[in-house]
Amino acid sequence: MRKRNRLSMLLLAALIAGASGQLYAAGPTAAQAADAITVAKAALKKAASVQTQWRDSGKLVKKAEAAVKKGDYAKAIKLAARATDEGDMAYRQGAEQSELYIPPYLMSKY
């Protein structure tokens, strides 16, 4: 029982410390936005390595870079995160479809 109470108190203290840290935390910085854009570009490059890029992923990175120039770092991070997700999904799609078997009788049509 004591062990459970200690664990509960420890968890409560961690939650309170985390919540108070969020109240006083500053917004995103330019460095964080730049890091997010760098990660997004790497994800898109990885997707390009399997010849699968989605149409709007590059546009998201450009919009994120424009948001950084305007000083809207939160928006830049959000856009870069979307581009990263799209790059990851495009890579998975390309990897899965590279192993796709197309019968020869269908290949003659293309």
Secondary structure, DSSP 4 states (H G I P E B T S, - for coil): -HHHHHHHHHHHHHHHHHHHHHHH-----HHHHHHHHHHHHHHHHHHHTTT---TTHHHHHHHHHHHHHHT-HHHHHHHHHHHHHHHHHHHHHHHHHHT----HHHHTT-
